[in-house]
Amino acid sequence: MTTVIPNEPVHRLTLTVEEAARALGISRAFAYEAVARGEIPCIRIGKRILVPIAGLNRLLESAVTATQEP
């Protein structure tokens, strides 16, 4: 369990779909479509859709590995 220390910067574990879109260099609309198709991993909390940074990194790593295989 992580202990929260006052005045320490919080390291976010998720991005909004808009932030993930900017990080991937795609449009906001395309990112929402990819989330709906299950291509971008997401967590739904209430009406919010959040993209886990760890999941996004795994997605990118698997895409790079897939393109490098013969």
C-alpha positions in Angstrom: 0.0 0.0 0.0 1.3 3.5 -0.9 1.4 6.1 1.8 0.4 9.6 0.8 2.8 12.2 2.1 1.5 15.8 2.2 3.2 18.3 -0.2 4.6 15.4 -2.3 3.7 15.5 -6.0 1.1 13.0 -7.0 2.1 10.7 -9.7 -1.0 10.0 -11.8 -1.6 6.4 -12.9 -4.2 7.3 -15.6 -4.8 9.7 -18.4 -8.0 11.1 -19.8 -8.9 9.9 -23.3 -8.0 13.4 -24.5 -4.6 13.2 -22.9 -4.0 9.7 -24.3 -5.0 10.9 -27.8 -2.4 13.7 -27.6 0.2 11.3 -26.3 -0.5 8.9 -29.2 -0.8 11.7 -31.8 -4.3 10.8 -32.8 -7.5 12.8 -32.7 -9.8 12.9 -29.7 -12.6 11.3 -31.7 -10.4 8.5 -33.0 -9.2 7.8 -29.4 -12.8 7.5 -28.2 -13.6 5.2 -31.1 -10.6 3.1 -30.2 -11.7 2.9 -26.6 -15.2 1.8 -27.7 -13.6 -1.0 -29.9 -11.4 -2.1 -27.0 -8.2 -1.1 -28.8 -7.2 1.3 -26.1 -7.4 -0.1 -22.6 -9.7 1.9 -20.2 -11.2 2.0 -16.8 -14.7 3.5 -16.4 -15.4 5.2 -13.1 -18.9 6.6 -13.1 -19.1 8.6 -16.4 -15.3 9.1 -16.5 -13.2 7.1 -18.9 -9.6 6.8 -17.8 -6.7 5.2 -19.7 -4.2 3.5 -17.4 -0.6 4.6 -18.3 0.6 1.1 -17.6 -1.9 -0.3 -20.1 -1.1 2.2 -22.7 2.6 1.4 -22.3 1.9 -2.3 -22.7 -0.2 -1.6 -25.8 2.7 0.4 -27.4 5.3 -2.2 -26.4 3.3 -5.1 -27.9 2.7 -3.0 -31.1 6.5 -2.4 -31.4 7.2 -6.1 -30.8 4.6 -7.2 -33.3 6.1 -5.0 -36.1 9.6 -6.2 -35.4 8.9 -9.9 -35.7 9.7 -11.5 -39.0 
